[in-house]
Amino acid sequence: MMQTTRTRLRSLFSLCLGGLLIVLISGCQADKVDQHQLERIQERGTLRVGTMMSPVNYYLAADHSGTGFEYELFRSFANSLNVELEIVVRYELRELWQLLEAREVDFLAAGLDVTDDRRRIFRFSPPYHHIEQKLVYRQDTRDRPRDWSQVDGRIRVVTGSSHEGLLKRLSERYPHLQWSSTPLYDADELLDHVMRDDIDFTIADSHHLDIKRRAFPDLSIAFTVRDDTPLAWAFPGGTDDSLYAAAIEFIGASHENGLLVQLVDRYFGHVAQFNVVDTRAFIAATENVLPEYRDLFEEYAGEFDWRLIAALSYQESHWNPWARSPTGVRGMMMLTLPTAEQLGVRSRLDPQQSIRGGADYLHRLHRRLPDRIQEPDRTWMALAAYNVGLGHLEDARVITQRQGGNPDYWIDVRERLPLLRQKQYYRNTRFGFARGDEPVRYVENIRRYFDTLVWLDEQNRLPNGESEAIVRQGQSAQ
């Protein structure tokens, strides 16, 4: 998977270089009256970006700071230009395109896929990510259709989206399709409508669907509508290529320096590993088990987000204080006896002691990593060390460096950890053989649980704590 991603990014980088050359050549012939948009941006000190709020584009976290894949990318672009960021949010695609046509924003960054119709009016950067488009339905409401000829039900998509254009074309071949578009709801809300059985189908972008299914596992894929769909930034037409050329150069550099690989991994790299049974069980546990221990996770999380410690504990024991494994680890945080003794944990089966000890142990691992390792890579590596040990993690980092990767990037170390199973690699390491594929799955699972907890918490779907759990139990008894 990682190798495929890197190969694609190399080809995209070549495309960026080719596009930049074309822009530079055509820019020499541009009207001087309409030149120097980039200079005007730098003079006013702000880059105006049009976008839409969504889980994959841009949204405000609990502390009101901006976050999202698109946000981090265009913020980095603004930083590269040494200007401030001015974000202009619209809630309808039609309004977003109007902003660009009126040149009220410098460009659009909203997870926009490139279509022939859009190319006739606007210019697009080289793609920075590829997705698939899926026909989505609720699993327990109907049999799965395998192609458009079997689709029997109400389809609704967002007005002005490429999904709407696709359905217009498909209607000529499949006149039985019952579809409509709406400007009143966004793609995320339409997935909610599918879950409520208000509509039968919608079309969703794969990265958006992957995120949504963390909390709604019954959202199911009928079939792929369009594969290998490029996402790009949109720019107005005209002869001024200064900002457009800077964007091409930035995206090319982001492919080359690893920024895009890191952002894709941070936001989408772990969510695609979806298991409907596991997700249902986890969501049920957040309602029925987590409230009893939430106060302890909050108390002992320290510098970590309590939801990360809770996610770690669920991966270790499914929040079962009596959990044990054949290897001798026990309790909610599955501590070994020697580790528990070092941490002052007298009873590994006591939830309070176990959570305190496990959180303390993760803090120690986090602090022992080299200072140059930045977040979030530092936390992912600390979690891997919790599973496989700091020594084996360091062996994988050494292999990463020998192979030309960056030992301070989790995405590079993650790729080499499974090599610790192979004699040709572990014979030349300090700590020898390890089941290095296990910490890779381990960290990805924790990241997925953590993201789900964050989302549920932001939607006020997490019970507050033990007091609320007691109330809930009392209500159930009645």
C-alpha positions, 0 to 999 in steps of 0.5 A: 500500500505504502509503495503504491502510494509512493509510486503514485506520488513520484508520478504526480511530482513529475506531473507538477514539474511539467505543469510548472514549465508550461505555466512559466512558458505561457506566463512570459506571454501574459498581459502585463495589466493582469499580472502579479496576483502573487505580488498583490497577495504578498502586499496585502499579507493574506491568502484568501481560500474558499472552502466548505466545512466537512470532516475531510476539508476543514472544521473547528476542533474543541479548542476552536483551532482549525483542523482537517486535511485540506486546512493543513495543506492550504495553511502550509501553502500560506506559510510557504508564501509568508502570508496569513490565511484568510478562510472564506467558508460557504455551505453550497458548492454553487456559492463556492464556485461563484466566489471563485468566478468573482475573484473574491477568493484566490483559489478553492480548496474543498476536496474538489474532483476534476471534471471536464465541465469544470476544466472548461471554466477553471484551472486546476492544480496537479492532483494532491490525492486520489479517491474513489466514489461509492454508492452507499446504502444502509446494510439492513434495509435492502439487498446489495445492488451490484451495478446500476441496473439493480439499483431500485430506490431513492438516490440523493446527492448534493446540488452542483457536485460531480455526483449530480453530473454523473447521475445526469449522464447515467440517467440516459442509459438507466432511465429507471433511476430515481434520483434528485439533488439538494442544496440544503444538505451537504454530503455528510448530512446525506449519509445521515439521511441514509442511516435514518432511512430517509433516502435509500442511496447517496454517492460518497467520496471514499475518504469521507465515507471511511471517516463516517463509518467509524461511528456508523458501521451500517453504512455499506458500499454497494459498488464503486461508481468512479475509481482513481478520482483526482482531487485538486485546487481550483483557480480562476481562468485568466493570464496571471499565472503567478499564484498558479505557478506557486501552487504547482511548485508547492504541491510538487514540493509537498509530494517530494518532501513527504508532507502529503504522505504524512497528511494522508496518513494522519487523516486517512491512513488508518480509517480505511481498515474497517471492520463492521463487527469490531466497530459495532462492538466498540461503539456499544462499549463506549455506551455501556462500559466506558462511563464506568472508567472515563473518570480514571482515564481523565484523571491519569491521562496527564499530558495525553488526551484522555481519549487516547489512553482510553483507546489504548486500553480498549485495544489492550483489554476491551476495557476488561479489568480482569483481562489476561493473556497467555504471555502473562500480561494482565489488567485493563492496560495489560501490564507485565509483572516487571513493568507493573513493579517498576511503576508501583502497581501492586494489583494489575487487576485494579482498574485505577492502578492499571490505568495509572500505571499504563498511562505513566508507562506510555509517558515514559516511553514518549519521553525516552524517544529522541527529542527531534521526533515531532508529533504526531509521529512521536506518539505513534512510536510511543504506542508501538513501543508499548506493544513491541518494546522500545528496543525493537522499535529502535531496531526498526528505526535503524533499518529505516535509516539504512534503507534511506527512509526517515527514522523520525517518521512513523510512516517510514518506520511502520513500513520497516517494522514487519521486517523484524520477522525476517532473519536477513534483517533481525540478525543484524539488529541489537534486539533480534526477532520481533513480530513487527507486523503486530505493532503496526496493526496495534497503532492503527487500531488505536488511532481508529478508536481514538478518532472515533472517541473524539468524533463521538465526544464532539457529537455529545454521544459519549456519556460523561462518566461514572455518575451518568453510568449509574443513572443509566444502569438505574434506568435500565433496571426500571 
